[in-house]
Amino acid sequence: MKPTPPRNFREAYMTPQENAKIKFMLDHLFDAGFVMINTCTATMSTPMTEVEIDALVGAMKEGFEKLAAQG
């Protein structure tokens, strides 16, 4: 959620605003049927097909669009 990749630990530390964005995205994904932890990591399973991956991509896109609309 940073405009540029962090170069060190201090730059990687998330601000309260960044934490709020992560929480918003995780809540949005949960509401869409996807579970991720607060590090935004997830796992994929071999039974997953393009249908599930497309659904995740769609949920992420929708979440990013909502975040962008919030400013």
PyMOL Python script that loads the backbone (N, CA, C, O; Angstrom):
from pymol import cmd

cmd.read_pdbstr("""\
ATOM      1  N   MET A   1       0.810  -1.195   0.000  1.00  0.00           N
ATOM      2  CA  MET A   1       0.000   0.000   0.000  1.00  0.00           C
ATOM      3  C   MET A   1       0.859   1.268   0.000  1.00  0.00           C
ATOM      4  O   MET A   1       0.356   2.364   0.245  1.00  0.00           O
ATOM      5  N   LYS A   2       2.113   1.116  -0.266  1.00  0.00           N
ATOM      6  CA  LYS A   2       3.000   2.278  -0.328  1.00  0.00           C
ATOM      7  C   LYS A   2       3.222   2.660  -1.786  1.00  0.00           C
ATOM      8  O   LYS A   2       3.186   1.801  -2.667  1.00  0.00           O
ATOM      9  N   PRO A   3       3.454   3.951  -2.047  1.00  0.00           N
ATOM     10  CA  PRO A   3       3.639   4.380  -3.437  1.00  0.00           C
ATOM     11  C   PRO A   3       4.926   3.843  -4.065  1.00  0.00           C
ATOM     12  O   PRO A   3       4.995   3.665  -5.281  1.00  0.00           O
ATOM     13  N   THR A   4       5.940   3.587  -3.245  1.00  0.00           N
ATOM     14  CA  THR A   4       7.198   3.028  -3.750  1.00  0.00           C
ATOM     15  C   THR A   4       7.614   1.878  -2.835  1.00  0.00           C
ATOM     16  O   THR A   4       7.231   1.857  -1.665  1.00  0.00           O
ATOM     17  N   PRO A   5       8.384   0.930  -3.343  1.00  0.00           N
ATOM     18  CA  PRO A   5       8.835  -0.174  -2.492  1.00  0.00           C
ATOM     19  C   PRO A   5       9.714   0.346  -1.350  1.00  0.00           C
ATOM     20  O   PRO A   5      10.569   1.204  -1.570  1.00  0.00           O
ATOM     21  N   PRO A   6       9.511  -0.165  -0.137  1.00  0.00           N
ATOM     22  CA  PRO A   6      10.353   0.279   0.979  1.00  0.00           C
ATOM     23  C   PRO A   6      11.789  -0.204   0.810  1.00  0.00           C
ATOM     24  O   PRO A   6      12.041  -1.289   0.286  1.00  0.00           O
ATOM     25  N   ARG A   7      12.722   0.627   1.265  1.00  0.00           N
ATOM     26  CA  ARG A   7      14.145   0.286   1.171  1.00  0.00           C
ATOM     27  C   ARG A   7      14.702  -0.238   2.484  1.00  0.00           C
ATOM     28  O   ARG A   7      15.795  -0.801   2.513  1.00  0.00           O
ATOM     29  N   ASN A   8      13.952  -0.055   3.580  1.00  0.00           N
ATOM     30  CA  ASN A   8      14.418  -0.521   4.880  1.00  0.00           C
ATOM     31  C   ASN A   8      13.210  -0.743   5.791  1.00  0.00           C
ATOM     32  O   ASN A   8      12.068  -0.496   5.404  1.00  0.00           O
ATOM     33  N   PHE A   9      13.489  -1.214   7.012  1.00  0.00           N
ATOM     34  CA  PHE A   9      12.409  -1.531   7.941  1.00  0.00           C
ATOM     35  C   PHE A   9      11.548  -0.316   8.261  1.00  0.00           C
ATOM     36  O   PHE A   9      10.321  -0.415   8.276  1.00  0.00           O
ATOM     37  N   ARG A  10      12.169   0.814   8.512  1.00  0.00           N
ATOM     38  CA  ARG A  10      11.395   2.006   8.883  1.00  0.00           C
ATOM     39  C   ARG A  10      10.433   2.421   7.780  1.00  0.00           C
ATOM     40  O   ARG A  10       9.304   2.822   8.060  1.00  0.00           O
ATOM     41  N   GLU A  11      10.865   2.330   6.543  1.00  0.00           N
ATOM     42  CA  GLU A  11       9.980   2.674   5.429  1.00  0.00           C
ATOM     43  C   GLU A  11       8.873   1.631   5.258  1.00  0.00           C
ATOM     44  O   GLU A  11       7.801   1.942   4.739  1.00  0.00           O
ATOM     45  N   ALA A  12       9.129   0.404   5.692  1.00  0.00           N
ATOM     46  CA  ALA A  12       8.134  -0.662   5.558  1.00  0.00           C
ATOM     47  C   ALA A  12       7.079  -0.614   6.659  1.00  0.00           C
ATOM     48  O   ALA A  12       5.999  -1.184   6.506  1.00  0.00           O
ATOM     49  N   TYR A  13       7.383   0.062   7.769  1.00  0.00           N
ATOM     50  CA  TYR A  13       6.452   0.138   8.890  1.00  0.00           C
ATOM     51  C   TYR A  13       5.175   0.840   8.445  1.00  0.00           C
ATOM     52  O   TYR A  13       5.226   1.916   7.850  1.00  0.00           O
ATOM     53  N   MET A  14       4.030   0.226   8.738  1.00  0.00           N
ATOM     54  CA  MET A  14       2.765   0.783   8.262  1.00  0.00           C
ATOM     55  C   MET A  14       2.236   1.870   9.189  1.00  0.00           C
ATOM     56  O   MET A  14       2.302   1.760  10.413  1.00  0.00           O
ATOM     57  N   THR A  15       1.711   2.916   8.572  1.00  0.00           N
ATOM     58  CA  THR A  15       1.080   4.009   9.307  1.00  0.00           C
ATOM     59  C   THR A  15      -0.325   3.577   9.725  1.00  0.00           C
ATOM     60  O   THR A  15      -0.832   2.577   9.217  1.00  0.00           O
ATOM     61  N   PRO A  16      -0.957   4.302  10.633  1.00  0.00           N
ATOM     62  CA  PRO A  16      -2.343   3.982  10.989  1.00  0.00           C
ATOM     63  C   PRO A  16      -3.276   4.003   9.769  1.00  0.00           C
ATOM     64  O   PRO A  16      -4.197   3.192   9.677  1.00  0.00           O
ATOM     65  N   GLN A  17      -3.037   4.921   8.846  1.00  0.00           N
ATOM     66  CA  GLN A  17      -3.868   4.991   7.640  1.00  0.00           C
ATOM     67  C   GLN A  17      -3.673   3.744   6.770  1.00  0.00           C
ATOM     68  O   GLN A  17      -4.637   3.209   6.221  1.00  0.00           O
ATOM     69  N   GLU A  18      -2.436   3.290   6.649  1.00  0.00           N
ATOM     70  CA  GLU A  18      -2.164   2.080   5.868  1.00  0.00           C
ATOM     71  C   GLU A  18      -2.776   0.851   6.536  1.00  0.00           C
ATOM     72  O   GLU A  18      -3.311  -0.028   5.860  1.00  0.00           O
ATOM     73  N   ASN A  19      -2.695   0.792   7.868  1.00  0.00           N
ATOM     74  CA  ASN A  19      -3.331  -0.304   8.594  1.00  0.00           C
ATOM     75  C   ASN A  19      -4.837  -0.311   8.363  1.00  0.00           C
ATOM     76  O   ASN A  19      -5.437  -1.377   8.222  1.00  0.00           O
ATOM     77  N   ALA A  20      -5.451   0.866   8.323  1.00  0.00           N
ATOM     78  CA  ALA A  20      -6.893   0.961   8.076  1.00  0.00           C
ATOM     79  C   ALA A  20      -7.238   0.458   6.675  1.00  0.00           C
ATOM     80  O   ALA A  20      -8.262  -0.199   6.485  1.00  0.00           O
ATOM     81  N   LYS A  21      -6.391   0.763   5.702  1.00  0.00           N
ATOM     82  CA  LYS A  21      -6.627   0.282   4.334  1.00  0.00           C
ATOM     83  C   LYS A  21      -6.524  -1.238   4.262  1.00  0.00           C
ATOM     84  O   LYS A  21      -7.328  -1.888   3.595  1.00  0.00           O
ATOM     85  N   ILE A  22      -5.535  -1.801   4.950  1.00  0.00           N
ATOM     86  CA  ILE A  22      -5.387  -3.256   4.975  1.00  0.00           C
ATOM     87  C   ILE A  22      -6.617  -3.891   5.622  1.00  0.00           C
ATOM     88  O   ILE A  22      -7.152  -4.875   5.111  1.00  0.00           O
ATOM     89  N   LYS A  23      -7.065  -3.325   6.746  1.00  0.00           N
ATOM     90  CA  LYS A  23      -8.250  -3.863   7.421  1.00  0.00           C
ATOM     91  C   LYS A  23      -9.462  -3.782   6.507  1.00  0.00           C
ATOM     92  O   LYS A  23     -10.242  -4.731   6.427  1.00  0.00           O
ATOM     93  N   PHE A  24      -9.631  -2.661   5.819  1.00  0.00           N
ATOM     94  CA  PHE A  24     -10.746  -2.514   4.890  1.00  0.00           C
ATOM     95  C   PHE A  24     -10.694  -3.607   3.825  1.00  0.00           C
ATOM     96  O   PHE A  24     -11.703  -4.252   3.537  1.00  0.00           O
ATOM     97  N   MET A  25      -9.515  -3.811   3.243  1.00  0.00           N
ATOM     98  CA  MET A  25      -9.381  -4.804   2.173  1.00  0.00           C
ATOM     99  C   MET A  25      -9.632  -6.218   2.701  1.00  0.00           C
ATOM    100  O   MET A  25     -10.307  -7.008   2.041  1.00  0.00           O
ATOM    101  N   LEU A  26      -9.103  -6.544   3.872  1.00  0.00           N
ATOM    102  CA  LEU A  26      -9.325  -7.873   4.435  1.00  0.00           C
ATOM    103  C   LEU A  26     -10.798  -8.103   4.735  1.00  0.00           C
ATOM    104  O   LEU A  26     -11.318  -9.189   4.481  1.00  0.00           O
ATOM    105  N   ASP A  27     -11.478  -7.090   5.275  1.00  0.00           N
ATOM    106  CA  ASP A  27     -12.919  -7.203   5.535  1.00  0.00           C
ATOM    107  C   ASP A  27     -13.692  -7.362   4.233  1.00  0.00           C
ATOM    108  O   ASP A  27     -14.621  -8.166   4.153  1.00  0.00           O
ATOM    109  N   HIS A  28     -13.315  -6.602   3.217  1.00  0.00           N
ATOM    110  CA  HIS A  28     -13.967  -6.697   1.911  1.00  0.00           C
ATOM    111  C   HIS A  28     -13.799  -8.105   1.340  1.00  0.00           C
ATOM    112  O   HIS A  28     -14.764  -8.702   0.863  1.00  0.00           O
ATOM    113  N   LEU A  29     -12.588  -8.630   1.388  1.00  0.00           N
ATOM    114  CA  LEU A  29     -12.336  -9.974   0.863  1.00  0.00           C
ATOM    115  C   LEU A  29     -13.098 -11.032   1.654  1.00  0.00           C
ATOM    116  O   LEU A  29     -13.626 -11.981   1.074  1.00  0.00           O
ATOM    117  N   PHE A  30     -13.159 -10.875   2.972  1.00  0.00           N
ATOM    118  CA  PHE A  30     -13.915 -11.822   3.794  1.00  0.00           C
ATOM    119  C   PHE A  30     -15.387 -11.808   3.396  1.00  0.00           C
ATOM    120  O   PHE A  30     -16.010 -12.862   3.261  1.00  0.00           O
ATOM    121  N   ASP A  31     -15.938 -10.616   3.210  1.00  0.00           N
ATOM    122  CA  ASP A  31     -17.337 -10.496   2.781  1.00  0.00           C
ATOM    123  C   ASP A  31     -17.565 -11.136   1.413  1.00  0.00           C
ATOM    124  O   ASP A  31     -18.668 -11.588   1.108  1.00  0.00           O
ATOM    125  N   ALA A  32     -16.513 -11.173   0.590  1.00  0.00           N
ATOM    126  CA  ALA A  32     -16.609 -11.774  -0.744  1.00  0.00           C
ATOM    127  C   ALA A  32     -16.306 -13.274  -0.720  1.00  0.00           C
ATOM    128  O   ALA A  32     -16.333 -13.929  -1.762  1.00  0.00           O
ATOM    129  N   GLY A  33     -16.017 -13.821   0.471  1.00  0.00           N
ATOM    130  CA  GLY A  33     -15.793 -15.256   0.587  1.00  0.00           C
ATOM    131  C   GLY A  33     -14.341 -15.695   0.592  1.00  0.00           C
ATOM    132  O   GLY A  33     -14.049 -16.878   0.423  1.00  0.00           O
ATOM    133  N   PHE A  34     -13.424 -14.746   0.785  1.00  0.00           N
ATOM    134  CA  PHE A  34     -11.996 -15.069   0.807  1.00  0.00           C
ATOM    135  C   PHE A  34     -11.420 -14.704   2.168  1.00  0.00           C
ATOM    136  O   PHE A  34     -11.774 -13.677   2.746  1.00  0.00           O
ATOM    137  N   VAL A  35     -10.536 -15.547   2.671  1.00  0.00           N
ATOM    138  CA  VAL A  35      -9.928 -15.308   3.971  1.00  0.00           C
ATOM    139  C   VAL A  35      -8.430 -15.095   3.775  1.00  0.00           C
ATOM    140  O   VAL A  35      -7.737 -15.938   3.205  1.00  0.00           O
ATOM    141  N   MET A  36      -7.948 -13.963   4.255  1.00  0.00           N
ATOM    142  CA  MET A  36      -6.515 -13.675   4.276  1.00  0.00           C
ATOM    143  C   MET A  36      -6.174 -13.158   5.661  1.00  0.00           C
ATOM    144  O   MET A  36      -7.024 -12.597   6.351  1.00  0.00           O
ATOM    145  N   ILE A  37      -4.924 -13.351   6.063  1.00  0.00           N
ATOM    146  CA  ILE A  37      -4.492 -12.818   7.346  1.00  0.00           C
ATOM    147  C   ILE A  37      -3.947 -11.408   7.138  1.00  0.00           C
ATOM    148  O   ILE A  37      -3.796 -10.952   6.004  1.00  0.00           O
ATOM    149  N   ASN A  38      -3.653 -10.721   8.245  1.00  0.00           N
ATOM    150  CA  ASN A  38      -3.302  -9.296   8.156  1.00  0.00           C
ATOM    151  C   ASN A  38      -1.990  -9.008   7.435  1.00  0.00           C
ATOM    152  O   ASN A  38      -1.665  -7.844   7.200  1.00  0.00           O
ATOM    153  N   THR A  39      -1.235 -10.034   7.085  1.00  0.00           N
ATOM    154  CA  THR A  39      -0.050  -9.811   6.253  1.00  0.00           C
ATOM    155  C   THR A  39      -0.399  -9.920   4.773  1.00  0.00           C
ATOM    156  O   THR A  39       0.466  -9.812   3.904  1.00  0.00           O
ATOM    157  N   CYS A  40      -1.685 -10.138   4.506  1.00  0.00           N
ATOM    158  CA  CYS A  40      -2.214 -10.275   3.137  1.00  0.00           C
ATOM    159  C   CYS A  40      -1.646 -11.493   2.431  1.00  0.00           C
ATOM    160  O   CYS A  40      -1.489 -11.495   1.210  1.00  0.00           O
ATOM    161  N   THR A  41      -1.342 -12.522   3.197  1.00  0.00           N
ATOM    162  CA  THR A  41      -0.905 -13.767   2.582  1.00  0.00           C
ATOM    163  C   THR A  41      -2.071 -14.737   2.537  1.00  0.00           C
ATOM    164  O   THR A  41      -2.972 -14.693   3.374  1.00  0.00           O
ATOM    165  N   ALA A  42      -2.036 -15.589   1.568  1.00  0.00           N
ATOM    166  CA  ALA A  42      -3.088 -16.586   1.403  1.00  0.00           C
ATOM    167  C   ALA A  42      -2.455 -17.839   0.831  1.00  0.00           C
ATOM    168  O   ALA A  42      -1.275 -17.856   0.482  1.00  0.00           O
ATOM    169  N   THR A  43      -3.233 -18.854   0.745  1.00  0.00           N
ATOM    170  CA  THR A  43      -2.760 -20.091   0.148  1.00  0.00           C
ATOM    171  C   THR A  43      -3.738 -20.525  -0.928  1.00  0.00           C
ATOM    172  O   THR A  43      -4.928 -20.219  -0.863  1.00  0.00           O
ATOM    173  N   MET A  44      -3.242 -21.216  -1.883  1.00  0.00           N
ATOM    174  CA  MET A  44      -4.108 -21.741  -2.935  1.00  0.00           C
ATOM    175  C   MET A  44      -4.085 -23.255  -2.832  1.00  0.00           C
ATOM    176  O   MET A  44      -3.101 -23.844  -2.384  1.00  0.00           O
ATOM    177  N   SER A  45      -5.156 -23.867  -3.244  1.00  0.00           N
ATOM    178  CA  SER A  45      -5.294 -25.306  -3.167  1.00  0.00           C
ATOM    179  C   SER A  45      -5.355 -25.896  -4.568  1.00  0.00           C
ATOM    180  O   SER A  45      -5.832 -25.250  -5.501  1.00  0.00           O
ATOM    181  N   THR A  46      -4.877 -27.110  -4.708  1.00  0.00           N
ATOM    182  CA  THR A  46      -4.876 -27.733  -6.036  1.00  0.00           C
ATOM    183  C   THR A  46      -6.261 -27.865  -6.654  1.00  0.00           C
ATOM    184  O   THR A  46      -6.362 -27.835  -7.880  1.00  0.00           O
ATOM    185  N   PRO A  47      -7.357 -28.012  -5.865  1.00  0.00           N
ATOM    186  CA  PRO A  47      -8.671 -28.076  -6.512  1.00  0.00           C
ATOM    187  C   PRO A  47      -9.140 -26.739  -7.091  1.00  0.00           C
ATOM    188  O   PRO A  47     -10.141 -26.695  -7.808  1.00  0.00           O
ATOM    189  N   MET A  48      -8.439 -25.665  -6.793  1.00  0.00           N
ATOM    190  CA  MET A  48      -8.849 -24.364  -7.325  1.00  0.00           C
ATOM    191  C   MET A  48      -8.659 -24.332  -8.833  1.00  0.00           C
ATOM    192  O   MET A  48      -7.691 -24.865  -9.376  1.00  0.00           O
ATOM    193  N   THR A  49      -9.599 -23.699  -9.476  1.00  0.00           N
ATOM    194  CA  THR A  49      -9.550 -23.575 -10.932  1.00  0.00           C
ATOM    195  C   THR A  49      -9.499 -22.101 -11.303  1.00  0.00           C
ATOM    196  O   THR A  49      -9.423 -21.232 -10.434  1.00  0.00           O
ATOM    197  N   GLU A  50      -9.539 -21.835 -12.572  1.00  0.00           N
ATOM    198  CA  GLU A  50      -9.564 -20.447 -13.037  1.00  0.00           C
ATOM    199  C   GLU A  50     -10.781 -19.708 -12.502  1.00  0.00           C
ATOM    200  O   GLU A  50     -10.729 -18.493 -12.310  1.00  0.00           O
ATOM    201  N   VAL A  51     -11.871 -20.419 -12.258  1.00  0.00           N
ATOM    202  CA  VAL A  51     -13.085 -19.782 -11.734  1.00  0.00           C
ATOM    203  C   VAL A  51     -12.796 -19.135 -10.381  1.00  0.00           C
ATOM    204  O   VAL A  51     -13.152 -17.978 -10.160  1.00  0.00           O
ATOM    205  N   GLU A  52     -12.151 -19.878  -9.472  1.00  0.00           N
ATOM    206  CA  GLU A  52     -11.839 -19.338  -8.148  1.00  0.00           C
ATOM    207  C   GLU A  52     -10.803 -18.220  -8.235  1.00  0.00           C
ATOM    208  O   GLU A  52     -10.910 -17.215  -7.531  1.00  0.00           O
ATOM    209  N   ILE A  53      -9.821 -18.389  -9.078  1.00  0.00           N
ATOM    210  CA  ILE A  53      -8.794 -17.354  -9.230  1.00  0.00           C
ATOM    211  C   ILE A  53      -9.397 -16.085  -9.818  1.00  0.00           C
ATOM    212  O   ILE A  53      -9.085 -14.983  -9.368  1.00  0.00           O
ATOM    213  N   ASP A  54     -10.256 -16.232 -10.816  1.00  0.00           N
ATOM    214  CA  ASP A  54     -10.928 -15.063 -11.393  1.00  0.00           C
ATOM    215  C   ASP A  54     -11.803 -14.364 -10.356  1.00  0.00           C
ATOM    216  O   ASP A  54     -11.891 -13.137 -10.341  1.00  0.00           O
ATOM    217  N   ALA A  55     -12.451 -15.147  -9.485  1.00  0.00           N
ATOM    218  CA  ALA A  55     -13.278 -14.551  -8.433  1.00  0.00           C
ATOM    219  C   ALA A  55     -12.415 -13.759  -7.453  1.00  0.00           C
ATOM    220  O   ALA A  55     -12.801 -12.670  -7.027  1.00  0.00           O
ATOM    221  N   LEU A  56     -11.248 -14.297  -7.095  1.00  0.00           N
ATOM    222  CA  LEU A  56     -10.335 -13.575  -6.197  1.00  0.00           C
ATOM    223  C   LEU A  56      -9.832 -12.302  -6.856  1.00  0.00           C
ATOM    224  O   LEU A  56      -9.803 -11.245  -6.226  1.00  0.00           O
ATOM    225  N   VAL A  57      -9.440 -12.394  -8.106  1.00  0.00           N
ATOM    226  CA  VAL A  57      -8.971 -11.203  -8.829  1.00  0.00           C
ATOM    227  C   VAL A  57     -10.084 -10.159  -8.885  1.00  0.00           C
ATOM    228  O   VAL A  57      -9.828  -8.971  -8.690  1.00  0.00           O
ATOM    229  N   GLY A  58     -11.305 -10.591  -9.146  1.00  0.00           N
ATOM    230  CA  GLY A  58     -12.432  -9.661  -9.192  1.00  0.00           C
ATOM    231  C   GLY A  58     -12.684  -9.002  -7.848  1.00  0.00           C
ATOM    232  O   GLY A  58     -12.961  -7.804  -7.783  1.00  0.00           O
ATOM    233  N   ALA A  59     -12.591  -9.779  -6.769  1.00  0.00           N
ATOM    234  CA  ALA A  59     -12.787  -9.221  -5.431  1.00  0.00           C
ATOM    235  C   ALA A  59     -11.681  -8.229  -5.087  1.00  0.00           C
ATOM    236  O   ALA A  59     -11.948  -7.182  -4.496  1.00  0.00           O
ATOM    237  N   MET A  60     -10.443  -8.550  -5.450  1.00  0.00           N
ATOM    238  CA  MET A  60      -9.340  -7.620  -5.210  1.00  0.00           C
ATOM    239  C   MET A  60      -9.545  -6.327  -5.991  1.00  0.00           C
ATOM    240  O   MET A  60      -9.368  -5.234  -5.452  1.00  0.00           O
ATOM    241  N   LYS A  61      -9.917  -6.455  -7.254  1.00  0.00           N
ATOM    242  CA  LYS A  61     -10.143  -5.273  -8.100  1.00  0.00           C
ATOM    243  C   LYS A  61     -11.233  -4.395  -7.501  1.00  0.00           C
ATOM    244  O   LYS A  61     -11.081  -3.177  -7.413  1.00  0.00           O
ATOM    245  N   GLU A  62     -12.331  -5.018  -7.091  1.00  0.00           N
ATOM    246  CA  GLU A  62     -13.425  -4.257  -6.490  1.00  0.00           C
ATOM    247  C   GLU A  62     -12.969  -3.566  -5.209  1.00  0.00           C
ATOM    248  O   GLU A  62     -13.321  -2.412  -4.963  1.00  0.00           O
ATOM    249  N   GLY A  63     -12.188  -4.267  -4.396  1.00  0.00           N
ATOM    250  CA  GLY A  63     -11.680  -3.668  -3.162  1.00  0.00           C
ATOM    251  C   GLY A  63     -10.762  -2.485  -3.429  1.00  0.00           C
ATOM    252  O   GLY A  63     -10.865  -1.455  -2.763  1.00  0.00           O
ATOM    253  N   PHE A  64      -9.857  -2.628  -4.409  1.00  0.00           N
ATOM    254  CA  PHE A  64      -8.969  -1.514  -4.753  1.00  0.00           C
ATOM    255  C   PHE A  64      -9.757  -0.328  -5.303  1.00  0.00           C
ATOM    256  O   PHE A  64      -9.421   0.823  -5.023  1.00  0.00           O
ATOM    257  N   GLU A  65     -10.796  -0.599  -6.080  1.00  0.00           N
ATOM    258  CA  GLU A  65     -11.628   0.493  -6.603  1.00  0.00           C
ATOM    259  C   GLU A  65     -12.337   1.222  -5.463  1.00  0.00           C
ATOM    260  O   GLU A  65     -12.442   2.449  -5.483  1.00  0.00           O
ATOM    261  N   LYS A  66     -12.822   0.479  -4.475  1.00  0.00           N
ATOM    262  CA  LYS A  66     -13.472   1.109  -3.318  1.00  0.00           C
ATOM    263  C   LYS A  66     -12.470   1.943  -2.522  1.00  0.00           C
ATOM    264  O   LYS A  66     -12.788   3.045  -2.077  1.00  0.00           O
ATOM    265  N   LEU A  67     -11.258   1.412  -2.345  1.00  0.00           N
ATOM    266  CA  LEU A  67     -10.224   2.178  -1.639  1.00  0.00           C
ATOM    267  C   LEU A  67      -9.889   3.463  -2.389  1.00  0.00           C
ATOM    268  O   LEU A  67      -9.738   4.519  -1.774  1.00  0.00           O
ATOM    269  N   ALA A  68      -9.773   3.379  -3.704  1.00  0.00           N
ATOM    270  CA  ALA A  68      -9.454   4.562  -4.511  1.00  0.00           C
ATOM    271  C   ALA A  68     -10.568   5.597  -4.408  1.00  0.00           C
ATOM    272  O   ALA A  68     -10.301   6.798  -4.367  1.00  0.00           O
ATOM    273  N   ALA A  69     -11.806   5.139  -4.366  1.00  0.00           N
ATOM    274  CA  ALA A  69     -12.935   6.068  -4.267  1.00  0.00           C
ATOM    275  C   ALA A  69     -12.959   6.780  -2.915  1.00  0.00           C
ATOM    276  O   ALA A  69     -13.459   7.900  -2.807  1.00  0.00           O
ATOM    277  N   GLN A  70     -12.416   6.125  -1.885  1.00  0.00           N
ATOM    278  CA  GLN A  70     -12.352   6.746  -0.557  1.00  0.00           C
ATOM    279  C   GLN A  70     -11.292   7.842  -0.492  1.00  0.00           C
ATOM    280  O   GLN A  70     -11.351   8.732   0.356  1.00  0.00           O
ATOM    281  N   GLY A  71     -10.328   7.762  -1.398  1.00  0.00           N
ATOM    282  CA  GLY A  71      -9.285   8.791  -1.424  1.00  0.00           C
ATOM    283  C   GLY A  71      -8.076   8.461  -0.704  1.00  0.00           C
ATOM    284  O   GLY A  71      -7.141   9.261  -0.667  1.00  0.00           O
TER     285      GLY A  71
END
""", "prot")
cmd.dss("prot")
cmd.show_as("cartoon", "prot")
cmd.util.cbc("prot")
cmd.orient("prot")
